[in-house]
Amino acid sequence: MLPPSARLTCRNAVAPAAHHSRFGQTFKAFYATIRSLRQSYEPPEPDDVEPSEKDFILSLLRANPSLRDTKSYLASFGPRPQPPKLPALRLDGLPVMAEKDLAADAEAKPPDIKPPPPPVVASILNPVYRRTALVKIQAPFTDRQLESIARGMIYLEKLGLLSVIVVENDQLPRGESGERTALLEETMRVVNALESQGARARPVLGSVVRLGPKPGDETSTEPREYPIPEAHTHPSDLIHIRSALRAGEIPVLAPLALDSFCRSVRVDANDAIAALVRGMVDAAAQDSRPALGEDSPSLSPDEVDLTPLRLMIITREGGVPSYARQGMPHLLINLTSEYQHIRDTFDPRWKPAHPTALSNLNLARTCLAFMPPSSSAVMVSHRSPSSLIGNLITNKPAVSSSLPHALLQGNRKLTAHTPTLLRRGLPIRVVRTASEIDKDKMKTLLEHSFRRELEEDAFWERMEHDLDFVIVAGDYAGAAIVTREPCPPSTSEANAPITYLDKFAVLPEHQGDGTVDFLWVALHDETYGLGLPFSANPNGGKEGKGEGRDLVWRSRADNPVNKWYFERSTGHLRQGDWVLFWCDAEVRLKTEEGRRANAGLSYLEDWEVGRLSTWCDVVMRIPSSWKPKMQQLTNRA
């Protein structure tokens, strides 16, 4: 049916059509338009794009990498800087084409020959350098679930990350007859799932690792924070894995090892993976050493860097449950400072739903001890294969762990299947006095982070009088300096003194490796989150005991970090060239909200009256810690 307006237009157009040929032509054109409207609309088909390709592209877009993430990815997989080419020799008497002639020749190419893609696009969709990842597939899975997992492995392969897969089946009892046959059948199911999705896979049915610790481990006096793996391998044992990777195939292994009698026996998959990680790191180090008589190692273009870039643990249960989120997964784990605390706070009621969470946590800790510091591990459910792309490109959790707790609880991205990202991390400690601070290292940290020169005498004098505490990450890779700023005598006790974040600094080389989130979570637990049950972290601070206080800080209005501050603060107020931020004490608000039941909190509580004016008066008068820029330029000259 046509709309009434269209029918009316048609009637008005028919009458003059009998008298004027021009109007008749107009009517015919209009009728053709109306007739085309009656035909059902069919959306155009995308040109040569398979459904899997569309999912892959959408997964890339959802990852939403920052500029730093993109540079980090290209540094691992993109083209390396090439030495400048020597100018071509010109022989006398031979004609040389001018630059404009070369440009004209390029334009003369037929239109069906498409120009090559830009270097950045080509580096992502066709990586120059290929890296490896160790993948643990913890079966049992249905065929449909294996298809989903295989799709994730193919996505990673397209981005240059080749998987070395170890298949485990928790439902296969150990020591029974037919155990080896069942393991190999499970391995072949994974191979078939990969090939059905278009990948090339190779089953490695023999034993690649050897039973028992690596020779010398038991007598070594080197301090280590991880248990010694009960298996090991040598670079020469990896010939089958090397062959598969060079051929562009995904090697799929069963957790088998050779014992001292050269018999192939089943071992724990975690021991097999830990042995493979260590062996592949040793093999890659051996490959990087130049041969005798060579200045640099000679690697063929088909060679794959065996150093594992990622450890991926794919299970039915997903990430490690967190006491801070009522059993929902941890988002980001600093293994150096949080490992033992996570084990101690693991609720026994989570065991039936997460039977291997702690053993996989231990596996990640062991493997990351051998892998490069920039590497990470991810514990992920089979339901979210596309999240593997986000982890590869950004090396960050799906949702930042430093976001406000209330925001995380209401975030739809946080589900029972949200992956847990694990980093080796850094130790976090709390310093209470200025005398405990290494002033030289702190000065280096602040000046490298802010790119300004510190006014040392005035800064340290102020720290002696007003310092509350300092949170230090590692060997001064990052720090959060908090002071207690005195207020006018008329200020209420609820708002005085002001807990002020004086400095929040991370070395440039540690920005993007999780140190920022580790620091902010520790800052939350010591200030505005103090008193909450999940703030009892063993960082040498108050361990969650005490009354939380509002945290206040300021930032330049043109500071690019402000976007990050906006997401984590309760509120902000612009003051000329500055922005004042604050985070409300969470326990106080939660307690008051509980007292009022359904009434809820008001827009302005009694203790909040007048605090903004007090904060502005006190904070905006705090002297700068930096030397004037003109003085810095003079000193450098």
Buried (B, 14 or more C-beta within 10 A) or exposed (E): EEEEEEEEBBEEBEEEBEEEEEBBEBBEEBEEEEEEEEEEEEEEEEEEEEEBEEBBEEBBEEBEBEEEBBEBBBEBBBEEEEEEEEEEEEEEEEEEEEEEEEEEEEEEEEEEEEEEEEEEEBBBBEBBBBBBBBBBBBBBBEEEBBBBBBBBBBBBBBBBBBBBBBBBBEEBEEEEEEBBEBBBEBBBBBBBBBBEBEBEBBBBBEBBBBBBBBEEBEEEEEEEEBEBBBBBBBBEBBEBBBEBBEEBBBBBBBBBBBEEEEEBBBBBBBBBBBBBBBBBBBBBEEBEEEEEEEEEEEEEEEBBBBBBBBBBBBBBBBBBBBBBBEBBBBBBBBBBBBBEBBEEBBEEEBEEEBEBBBEBBBBBBBBBBBBEEBBBBBBBBBBBBBBBBBBBBBBBBBBBBBBBBEEBEEEEEBBBBBBBBBBBBBBBBBBEEBEEBEBEBBBBBBBBBEEBBBBEEBBBEBBEEBBBBBBBBBEBBBBBBBBBBEBEEEBBEBBBBBBBBBBBBBBEEBBBBBBBBBBBBBBBBBBBBBBBEBBBBBBBBBBBEBEBBBBBBBBEEEEEEBEBBEEBBBEBEEBEEBBBBBBBBBBBBBEBEEEEEEEEEEEEBEBBEEBBEBBBEBBEEBEEBBBEEEEBEEEEE
